[in-house]
Amino acid sequence: SLAAESAVVIFSVSTCCMCHAVKGLFRGMGVSPAVHELDLQPYGGDIQRALIRLLGCSGASSPGSLPVVFIGGKLVGAMDRVM
């Protein structure tokens, strides 16, 4: 499972400022998260849609849908839950 490959896993989009902020937050705490840039992966759109369903968001443009963070293989949530 992608979500359990590292202690902290972030599903992100490379051009998203909120995603960049969350990655910086973890790195600033000395954590090296596994980061999946969904816009750079062949099946990134499918993964993003699955994550949005998991979060209960209505669509890809829903505010707060990305980044999605897993810690210890468990869903923490989107940026609003992390910050």
PDB file as gemmi writes it, atoms N, CA and C in Angstrom:
CRYST1    1.000    1.000    1.000  90.00  90.00  90.00 P 1                      
ATOM      1  N   SER A   1       0.836  -1.189   0.000  1.00  0.00           N  
ATOM      2  CA  SER A   1       0.000   0.000   0.000  1.00  0.00           C  
ATOM      3  C   SER A   1       0.879   1.249   0.000  1.00  0.00           C  
ATOM      4  N   LEU A   2       0.556   2.187  -0.848  1.00  0.00           N  
ATOM      5  CA  LEU A   2       1.308   3.443  -0.909  1.00  0.00           C  
ATOM      6  C   LEU A   2       1.240   4.203   0.411  1.00  0.00           C  
ATOM      7  N   ALA A   3       0.105   4.122   1.091  1.00  0.00           N  
ATOM      8  CA  ALA A   3      -0.094   4.882   2.323  1.00  0.00           C  
ATOM      9  C   ALA A   3       0.739   4.362   3.486  1.00  0.00           C  
ATOM     10  N   ALA A   4       1.265   3.149   3.378  1.00  0.00           N  
ATOM     11  CA  ALA A   4       2.020   2.558   4.483  1.00  0.00           C  
ATOM     12  C   ALA A   4       3.499   2.391   4.163  1.00  0.00           C  
ATOM     13  N   GLU A   5       3.971   2.955   3.067  1.00  0.00           N  
ATOM     14  CA  GLU A   5       5.354   2.737   2.650  1.00  0.00           C  
ATOM     15  C   GLU A   5       6.372   3.474   3.503  1.00  0.00           C  
ATOM     16  N   SER A   6       5.947   4.456   4.270  1.00  0.00           N  
ATOM     17  CA  SER A   6       6.838   5.259   5.101  1.00  0.00           C  
ATOM     18  C   SER A   6       6.051   5.703   6.328  1.00  0.00           C  
ATOM     19  N   ALA A   7       6.756   6.187   7.349  1.00  0.00           N  
ATOM     20  CA  ALA A   7       6.065   6.651   8.560  1.00  0.00           C  
ATOM     21  C   ALA A   7       5.085   7.778   8.240  1.00  0.00           C  
ATOM     22  N   VAL A   8       5.485   8.668   7.323  1.00  0.00           N  
ATOM     23  CA  VAL A   8       4.613   9.763   6.886  1.00  0.00           C  
ATOM     24  C   VAL A   8       4.546   9.737   5.368  1.00  0.00           C  
ATOM     25  N   VAL A   9       3.331   9.703   4.843  1.00  0.00           N  
ATOM     26  CA  VAL A   9       3.115   9.687   3.393  1.00  0.00           C  
ATOM     27  C   VAL A   9       2.196  10.853   3.047  1.00  0.00           C  
ATOM     28  N   ILE A  10       2.620  11.630   2.053  1.00  0.00           N  
ATOM     29  CA  ILE A  10       1.835  12.781   1.607  1.00  0.00           C  
ATOM     30  C   ILE A  10       1.478  12.598   0.141  1.00  0.00           C  
ATOM     31  N   PHE A  11       0.183  12.672  -0.153  1.00  0.00           N  
ATOM     32  CA  PHE A  11      -0.290  12.683  -1.532  1.00  0.00           C  
ATOM     33  C   PHE A  11      -0.508  14.141  -1.883  1.00  0.00           C  
ATOM     34  N   SER A  12       0.136  14.585  -2.946  1.00  0.00           N  
ATOM     35  CA  SER A  12       0.264  16.001  -3.243  1.00  0.00           C  
ATOM     36  C   SER A  12       0.083  16.246  -4.735  1.00  0.00           C  
ATOM     37  N   VAL A  13       0.029  17.513  -5.091  1.00  0.00           N  
ATOM     38  CA  VAL A  13       0.108  17.954  -6.480  1.00  0.00           C  
ATOM     39  C   VAL A  13       1.255  18.959  -6.524  1.00  0.00           C  
ATOM     40  N   SER A  14       2.139  18.819  -7.478  1.00  0.00           N  
ATOM     41  CA  SER A  14       3.383  19.595  -7.492  1.00  0.00           C  
ATOM     42  C   SER A  14       3.175  21.107  -7.565  1.00  0.00           C  
ATOM     43  N   THR A  15       2.038  21.561  -8.074  1.00  0.00           N  
ATOM     44  CA  THR A  15       1.790  22.998  -8.224  1.00  0.00           C  
ATOM     45  C   THR A  15       0.902  23.584  -7.123  1.00  0.00           C  
ATOM     46  N   CYS A  16       0.565  22.791  -6.134  1.00  0.00           N  
ATOM     47  CA  CYS A  16      -0.368  23.203  -5.073  1.00  0.00           C  
ATOM     48  C   CYS A  16       0.387  23.870  -3.925  1.00  0.00           C  
ATOM     49  N   CYS A  17       0.037  25.125  -3.617  1.00  0.00           N  
ATOM     50  CA  CYS A  17       0.741  25.841  -2.544  1.00  0.00           C  
ATOM     51  C   CYS A  17       0.457  25.229  -1.175  1.00  0.00           C  
ATOM     52  N   MET A  18      -0.737  24.724  -0.954  1.00  0.00           N  
ATOM     53  CA  MET A  18      -1.057  24.085   0.326  1.00  0.00           C  
ATOM     54  C   MET A  18      -0.269  22.787   0.494  1.00  0.00           C  
ATOM     55  N   CYS A  19      -0.119  22.057  -0.600  1.00  0.00           N  
ATOM     56  CA  CYS A  19       0.684  20.830  -0.569  1.00  0.00           C  
ATOM     57  C   CYS A  19       2.125  21.168  -0.226  1.00  0.00           C  
ATOM     58  N   HIS A  20       2.640  22.219  -0.834  1.00  0.00           N  
ATOM     59  CA  HIS A  20       4.011  22.658  -0.573  1.00  0.00           C  
ATOM     60  C   HIS A  20       4.178  23.033   0.900  1.00  0.00           C  
ATOM     61  N   ALA A  21       3.187  23.697   1.478  1.00  0.00           N  
ATOM     62  CA  ALA A  21       3.247  24.109   2.883  1.00  0.00           C  
ATOM     63  C   ALA A  21       3.294  22.905   3.817  1.00  0.00           C  
ATOM     64  N   VAL A  22       2.485  21.887   3.542  1.00  0.00           N  
ATOM     65  CA  VAL A  22       2.469  20.696   4.398  1.00  0.00           C  
ATOM     66  C   VAL A  22       3.783  19.931   4.282  1.00  0.00           C  
ATOM     67  N   LYS A  23       4.299  19.803   3.068  1.00  0.00           N  
ATOM     68  CA  LYS A  23       5.600  19.135   2.902  1.00  0.00           C  
ATOM     69  C   LYS A  23       6.680  19.892   3.671  1.00  0.00           C  
ATOM     70  N   GLY A  24       6.656  21.219   3.606  1.00  0.00           N  
ATOM     71  CA  GLY A  24       7.621  22.039   4.329  1.00  0.00           C  
ATOM     72  C   GLY A  24       7.475  21.911   5.836  1.00  0.00           C  
ATOM     73  N   LEU A  25       6.247  21.796   6.310  1.00  0.00           N  
ATOM     74  CA  LEU A  25       5.989  21.628   7.736  1.00  0.00           C  
ATOM     75  C   LEU A  25       6.665  20.367   8.257  1.00  0.00           C  
ATOM     76  N   PHE A  26       6.432  19.256   7.576  1.00  0.00           N  
ATOM     77  CA  PHE A  26       7.030  17.992   8.022  1.00  0.00           C  
ATOM     78  C   PHE A  26       8.549  18.029   7.903  1.00  0.00           C  
ATOM     79  N   ARG A  27       9.051  18.540   6.804  1.00  0.00           N  
ATOM     80  CA  ARG A  27      10.505  18.609   6.622  1.00  0.00           C  
ATOM     81  C   ARG A  27      11.140  19.530   7.653  1.00  0.00           C  
ATOM     82  N   GLY A  28      10.449  20.592   8.027  1.00  0.00           N  
ATOM     83  CA  GLY A  28      10.936  21.503   9.053  1.00  0.00           C  
ATOM     84  C   GLY A  28      11.028  20.859  10.423  1.00  0.00           C  
ATOM     85  N   MET A  29      10.242  19.807  10.635  1.00  0.00           N  
ATOM     86  CA  MET A  29      10.291  19.059  11.892  1.00  0.00           C  
ATOM     87  C   MET A  29      11.288  17.903  11.817  1.00  0.00           C  
ATOM     88  N   GLY A  30      12.026  17.831  10.715  1.00  0.00           N  
ATOM     89  CA  GLY A  30      13.018  16.774  10.569  1.00  0.00           C  
ATOM     90  C   GLY A  30      12.469  15.464  10.047  1.00  0.00           C  
ATOM     91  N   VAL A  31      11.249  15.482   9.541  1.00  0.00           N  
ATOM     92  CA  VAL A  31      10.615  14.279   8.996  1.00  0.00           C  
ATOM     93  C   VAL A  31      10.849  14.246   7.493  1.00  0.00           C  
ATOM     94  N   SER A  32      11.182  13.077   6.981  1.00  0.00           N  
ATOM     95  CA  SER A  32      11.346  12.898   5.531  1.00  0.00           C  
ATOM     96  C   SER A  32      10.172  12.080   5.011  1.00  0.00           C  
ATOM     97  N   PRO A  33       9.070  12.738   4.655  1.00  0.00           N  
ATOM     98  CA  PRO A  33       7.894  11.994   4.207  1.00  0.00           C  
ATOM     99  C   PRO A  33       8.091  11.405   2.813  1.00  0.00           C  
ATOM    100  N   ALA A  34       7.397  10.316   2.558  1.00  0.00           N  
ATOM    101  CA  ALA A  34       7.279   9.814   1.186  1.00  0.00           C  
ATOM    102  C   ALA A  34       6.230  10.703   0.527  1.00  0.00           C  
ATOM    103  N   VAL A  35       6.574  11.300  -0.589  1.00  0.00           N  
ATOM    104  CA  VAL A  35       5.668  12.233  -1.266  1.00  0.00           C  
ATOM    105  C   VAL A  35       5.298  11.670  -2.627  1.00  0.00           C  
ATOM    106  N   HIS A  36       4.005  11.609  -2.896  1.00  0.00           N  
ATOM    107  CA  HIS A  36       3.495  11.171  -4.197  1.00  0.00           C  
ATOM    108  C   HIS A  36       2.865  12.380  -4.876  1.00  0.00           C  
ATOM    109  N   GLU A  37       3.543  12.896  -5.894  1.00  0.00           N  
ATOM    110  CA  GLU A  37       3.026  14.025  -6.669  1.00  0.00           C  
ATOM    111  C   GLU A  37       2.070  13.450  -7.717  1.00  0.00           C  
ATOM    112  N   LEU A  38       0.791  13.536  -7.444  1.00  0.00           N  
ATOM    113  CA  LEU A  38      -0.205  12.844  -8.261  1.00  0.00           C  
ATOM    114  C   LEU A  38      -0.283  13.371  -9.685  1.00  0.00           C  
ATOM    115  N   ASP A  39       0.049  14.635  -9.896  1.00  0.00           N  
ATOM    116  CA  ASP A  39       0.013  15.182 -11.251  1.00  0.00           C  
ATOM    117  C   ASP A  39       1.185  14.694 -12.102  1.00  0.00           C  
ATOM    118  N   LEU A  40       2.146  14.034 -11.492  1.00  0.00           N  
ATOM    119  CA  LEU A  40       3.314  13.533 -12.218  1.00  0.00           C  
ATOM    120  C   LEU A  40       3.303  12.016 -12.374  1.00  0.00           C  
ATOM    121  N   GLN A  41       2.236  11.364 -11.924  1.00  0.00           N  
ATOM    122  CA  GLN A  41       2.139   9.907 -11.992  1.00  0.00           C  
ATOM    123  C   GLN A  41       1.078   9.492 -13.002  1.00  0.00           C  
ATOM    124  N   PRO A  42       1.332   8.387 -13.714  1.00  0.00           N  
ATOM    125  CA  PRO A  42       0.375   7.947 -14.741  1.00  0.00           C  
ATOM    126  C   PRO A  42      -1.038   7.702 -14.202  1.00  0.00           C  
ATOM    127  N   TYR A  43      -1.155   7.176 -12.994  1.00  0.00           N  
ATOM    128  CA  TYR A  43      -2.476   6.893 -12.424  1.00  0.00           C  
ATOM    129  C   TYR A  43      -2.819   7.872 -11.303  1.00  0.00           C  
ATOM    130  N   GLY A  44      -2.168   9.026 -11.315  1.00  0.00           N  
ATOM    131  CA  GLY A  44      -2.383  10.019 -10.270  1.00  0.00           C  
ATOM    132  C   GLY A  44      -3.817  10.495 -10.158  1.00  0.00           C  
ATOM    133  N   GLY A  45      -4.487  10.671 -11.291  1.00  0.00           N  
ATOM    134  CA  GLY A  45      -5.885  11.106 -11.267  1.00  0.00           C  
ATOM    135  C   GLY A  45      -6.782  10.092 -10.587  1.00  0.00           C  
ATOM    136  N   ASP A  46      -6.543   8.814 -10.857  1.00  0.00           N  
ATOM    137  CA  ASP A  46      -7.323   7.754 -10.207  1.00  0.00           C  
ATOM    138  C   ASP A  46      -7.074   7.746  -8.701  1.00  0.00           C  
ATOM    139  N   ILE A  47      -5.813   7.902  -8.317  1.00  0.00           N  
ATOM    140  CA  ILE A  47      -5.468   7.926  -6.894  1.00  0.00           C  
ATOM    141  C   ILE A  47      -6.119   9.131  -6.223  1.00  0.00           C  
ATOM    142  N   GLN A  48      -6.063  10.286  -6.876  1.00  0.00           N  
ATOM    143  CA  GLN A  48      -6.664  11.490  -6.303  1.00  0.00           C  
ATOM    144  C   GLN A  48      -8.169  11.319  -6.117  1.00  0.00           C  
ATOM    145  N   ARG A  49      -8.844  10.753  -7.099  1.00  0.00           N  
ATOM    146  CA  ARG A  49     -10.295  10.527  -6.969  1.00  0.00           C  
ATOM    147  C   ARG A  49     -10.595   9.580  -5.808  1.00  0.00           C  
ATOM    148  N   ALA A  50      -9.782   8.537  -5.637  1.00  0.00           N  
ATOM    149  CA  ALA A  50      -9.984   7.598  -4.529  1.00  0.00           C  
ATOM    150  C   ALA A  50      -9.766   8.291  -3.182  1.00  0.00           C  
ATOM    151  N   LEU A  51      -8.755   9.146  -3.105  1.00  0.00           N  
ATOM    152  CA  LEU A  51      -8.499   9.882  -1.864  1.00  0.00           C  
ATOM    153  C   LEU A  51      -9.638  10.841  -1.549  1.00  0.00           C  
ATOM    154  N   ILE A  52     -10.159  11.503  -2.561  1.00  0.00           N  
ATOM    155  CA  ILE A  52     -11.274  12.433  -2.364  1.00  0.00           C  
ATOM    156  C   ILE A  52     -12.501  11.687  -1.854  1.00  0.00           C  
ATOM    157  N   ARG A  53     -12.757  10.501  -2.408  1.00  0.00           N  
ATOM    158  CA  ARG A  53     -13.871   9.682  -1.907  1.00  0.00           C  
ATOM    159  C   ARG A  53     -13.626   9.290  -0.454  1.00  0.00           C  
ATOM    160  N   LEU A  54     -12.394   8.917  -0.144  1.00  0.00           N  
ATOM    161  CA  LEU A  54     -12.034   8.522   1.214  1.00  0.00           C  
ATOM    162  C   LEU A  54     -12.264   9.664   2.201  1.00  0.00           C  
ATOM    163  N   LEU A  55     -11.976  10.878   1.764  1.00  0.00           N  
ATOM    164  CA  LEU A  55     -12.168  12.054   2.615  1.00  0.00           C  
ATOM    165  C   LEU A  55     -13.619  12.516   2.656  1.00  0.00           C  
ATOM    166  N   GLY A  56     -14.428  12.046   1.706  1.00  0.00           N  
ATOM    167  CA  GLY A  56     -15.822  12.457   1.653  1.00  0.00           C  
ATOM    168  C   GLY A  56     -16.044  13.779   0.957  1.00  0.00           C  
ATOM    169  N   CYS A  57     -15.079  14.213   0.130  1.00  0.00           N  
ATOM    170  CA  CYS A  57     -15.216  15.462  -0.625  1.00  0.00           C  
ATOM    171  C   CYS A  57     -16.056  15.206  -1.866  1.00  0.00           C  
ATOM    172  N   SER A  58     -16.641  16.259  -2.407  1.00  0.00           N  
ATOM    173  CA  SER A  58     -17.549  16.086  -3.539  1.00  0.00           C  
ATOM    174  C   SER A  58     -16.863  16.082  -4.892  1.00  0.00           C  
ATOM    175  N   GLY A  59     -15.635  16.577  -4.989  1.00  0.00           N  
ATOM    176  CA  GLY A  59     -14.989  16.591  -6.299  1.00  0.00           C  
ATOM    177  C   GLY A  59     -13.552  17.033  -6.215  1.00  0.00           C  
ATOM    178  N   ALA A  60     -12.845  16.934  -7.350  1.00  0.00           N  
ATOM    179  CA  ALA A  60     -11.418  17.236  -7.379  1.00  0.00           C  
ATOM    180  C   ALA A  60     -11.130  18.688  -7.038  1.00  0.00           C  
ATOM    181  N   SER A  61     -12.092  19.564  -7.240  1.00  0.00           N  
ATOM    182  CA  SER A  61     -11.845  20.971  -6.938  1.00  0.00           C  
ATOM    183  C   SER A  61     -12.315  21.350  -5.536  1.00  0.00           C  
ATOM    184  N   SER A  62     -12.728  20.365  -4.750  1.00  0.00           N  
ATOM    185  CA  SER A  62     -13.178  20.662  -3.397  1.00  0.00           C  
ATOM    186  C   SER A  62     -12.054  21.259  -2.579  1.00  0.00           C  
ATOM    187  N   PRO A  63     -12.338  22.336  -1.864  1.00  0.00           N  
ATOM    188  CA  PRO A  63     -11.300  22.926  -1.034  1.00  0.00           C  
ATOM    189  C   PRO A  63     -10.808  21.915  -0.009  1.00  0.00           C  
ATOM    190  N   GLY A  64      -9.530  21.876   0.203  1.00  0.00           N  
ATOM    191  CA  GLY A  64      -8.980  20.997   1.220  1.00  0.00           C  
ATOM    192  C   GLY A  64      -8.829  19.557   0.807  1.00  0.00           C  
ATOM    193  N   SER A  65      -9.058  19.230  -0.472  1.00  0.00           N  
ATOM    194  CA  SER A  65      -8.967  17.822  -0.857  1.00  0.00           C  
ATOM    195  C   SER A  65      -7.529  17.328  -0.918  1.00  0.00           C  
ATOM    196  N   LEU A  66      -6.581  18.177  -1.254  1.00  0.00           N  
ATOM    197  CA  LEU A  66      -5.164  17.817  -1.242  1.00  0.00           C  
ATOM    198  C   LEU A  66      -4.400  18.919  -0.531  1.00  0.00           C  
ATOM    199  N   PRO A  67      -3.353  18.589   0.153  1.00  0.00           N  
ATOM    200  CA  PRO A  67      -2.689  17.304   0.285  1.00  0.00           C  
ATOM    201  C   PRO A  67      -3.468  16.366   1.211  1.00  0.00           C  
ATOM    202  N   VAL A  68      -3.188  15.080   1.081  1.00  0.00           N  
ATOM    203  CA  VAL A  68      -3.739  14.075   1.978  1.00  0.00           C  
ATOM    204  C   VAL A  68      -2.558  13.412   2.669  1.00  0.00           C  
ATOM    205  N   VAL A  69      -2.640  13.311   4.002  1.00  0.00           N  
ATOM    206  CA  VAL A  69      -1.525  12.814   4.800  1.00  0.00           C  
ATOM    207  C   VAL A  69      -1.923  11.535   5.529  1.00  0.00           C  
ATOM    208  N   PHE A  70      -1.015  10.564   5.476  1.00  0.00           N  
ATOM    209  CA  PHE A  70      -1.127   9.337   6.255  1.00  0.00           C  
ATOM    210  C   PHE A  70       0.072   9.289   7.194  1.00  0.00           C  
ATOM    211  N   ILE A  71      -0.161   8.933   8.440  1.00  0.00           N  
ATOM    212  CA  ILE A  71       0.924   8.739   9.402  1.00  0.00           C  
ATOM    213  C   ILE A  71       0.773   7.342   9.982  1.00  0.00           C  
ATOM    214  N   GLY A  72       1.845   6.579   9.895  1.00  0.00           N  
ATOM    215  CA  GLY A  72       1.797   5.199  10.375  1.00  0.00           C  
ATOM    216  C   GLY A  72       0.778   4.359   9.641  1.00  0.00           C  
ATOM    217  N   GLY A  73       0.542   4.680   8.371  1.00  0.00           N  
ATOM    218  CA  GLY A  73      -0.415   3.931   7.564  1.00  0.00           C  
ATOM    219  C   GLY A  73      -1.865   4.302   7.809  1.00  0.00           C  
ATOM    220  N   LYS A  74      -2.111   5.252   8.703  1.00  0.00           N  
ATOM    221  CA  LYS A  74      -3.481   5.665   9.019  1.00  0.00           C  
ATOM    222  C   LYS A  74      -3.755   7.057   8.447  1.00  0.00           C  
ATOM    223  N   LEU A  75      -4.944   7.206   7.918  1.00  0.00           N  
ATOM    224  CA  LEU A  75      -5.352   8.486   7.346  1.00  0.00           C  
ATOM    225  C   LEU A  75      -5.449   9.548   8.436  1.00  0.00           C  
ATOM    226  N   VAL A  76      -4.709  10.639   8.262  1.00  0.00           N  
ATOM    227  CA  VAL A  76      -4.840  11.802   9.138  1.00  0.00           C  
ATOM    228  C   VAL A  76      -5.862  12.743   8.526  1.00  0.00           C  
ATOM    229  N   GLY A  77      -5.735  12.975   7.224  1.00  0.00           N  
ATOM    230  CA  GLY A  77      -6.686  13.815   6.522  1.00  0.00           C  
ATOM    231  C   GLY A  77      -6.002  14.820   5.633  1.00  0.00           C  
ATOM    232  N   ALA A  78      -6.749  15.838   5.284  1.00  0.00           N  
ATOM    233  CA  ALA A  78      -6.246  16.897   4.413  1.00  0.00           C  
ATOM    234  C   ALA A  78      -5.593  17.981   5.271  1.00  0.00           C  
ATOM    235  N   MET A  79      -5.239  19.074   4.648  1.00  0.00           N  
ATOM    236  CA  MET A  79      -4.486  20.129   5.318  1.00  0.00           C  
ATOM    237  C   MET A  79      -5.171  20.640   6.582  1.00  0.00           C  
ATOM    238  N   ASP A  80      -6.483  20.752   6.561  1.00  0.00           N  
ATOM    239  CA  ASP A  80      -7.196  21.268   7.734  1.00  0.00           C  
ATOM    240  C   ASP A  80      -6.998  20.391   8.963  1.00  0.00           C  
ATOM    241  N   ARG A  81      -6.778  19.098   8.771  1.00  0.00           N  
ATOM    242  CA  ARG A  81      -6.546  18.176   9.890  1.00  0.00           C  
ATOM    243  C   ARG A  81      -5.086  18.167  10.326  1.00  0.00           C  
ATOM    244  N   VAL A  82      -4.190  18.439   9.400  1.00  0.00           N  
ATOM    245  CA  VAL A  82      -2.757  18.394   9.697  1.00  0.00           C  
ATOM    246  C   VAL A  82      -2.326  19.643  10.450  1.00  0.00           C  
ATOM    247  N   MET A  83      -2.792  20.797   9.991  1.00  0.00           N  
ATOM    248  CA  MET A  83      -2.383  22.063  10.596  1.00  0.00           C  
ATOM    249  C   MET A  83      -3.152  22.273  11.882  1.00  0.00           C  
TER     250      MET A  83                                                      
END                                                                             
